[in-house]
């Protein structure tokens, strides 16, 4: 369990369908938080991301939803809206409140049941479950997440949800990552593969990047089945443009630990939520850098905490002991 109580106004909840191999995760900011987003992958599944462009009107959101189920999973955002509307939280239009809930999804229809998808009921459930102590691993949006699918799901490993929170000077900076990448997840210092493509006997990891040049004709990649999602949250006071810049820099964290990343087959997307507790008096680049560090460590925690599900092995089944000092 990770304690996120250091960031006021932020709570996180999961809803999980283990049998179906899917779920969703909500980051609630009921009283509103400035939000920016940066989409780097070429196969994204998103909702309300255009709204987050700095030139557009609304500058505060009330939740960010991450879900499995591919594009079907975007339906879970309706349940988050229902939950927030019941609490009278949202953008005041004069006659009603409209909760602003950006969302992004991963593809997990290839594990469990392809007909099990997060819906409005599950999105609502995730909100009810939201709190300050948050579980990681094969739960919520990370339930059906997998890593290393260059040669198909049969040689992949489990991904999941990871969270990392740190205090940098006067600011709290944290990140939540849902890791469902095409590429391998590697140790940022040694390059050792923590989760990724398995050999044909499914006993050990191979280096996917090294095999690309020689075995590219054997690659069994179907477009749109991979994505790593992130939500950075900070106590800093940021504008929408600044939050977008932090999201851009936070993608550096993905690049340090996922090889390759931002491919044509991934929909990599990172949101940044700023609660505005602390005025930013210094350089925004400091926030951006440590956001990338938080994302990097959240990705690693996601694969270290993952569990075997529906026959897909996890780190503890294949590589446990390679790196015992989790971030």
Secondary structure, 3 states (H helix, E strand, C coil): CEECCCCCCCEEEEEEECCCCEEEEEEEEEEEEEEEEEECCCCCCEECCHHHCCCCCCCEEEEEEEECCHHHHHHHHHHHHHHHHHCCCCEECCCCEECCEEEEECCCCCCCCCCCCCCHHHHHHHHHCCECEECCECCHHHCCCEECCCCCHHHCEECEEEEEEEEECCEEEEEEEEEECCCEEECCCCCCEEECCECCCCCCECCHHHHHHHHHHHCCCCCCCEEEEEEEEEEEECCHHHHHHHHHHHHHHHHHHEECCCCCCECCEEEEEEEEEEECCCCHHHHHHHHHHHHHHHHHHHHHHCCCECCECCHHHHCCCCCCCCC
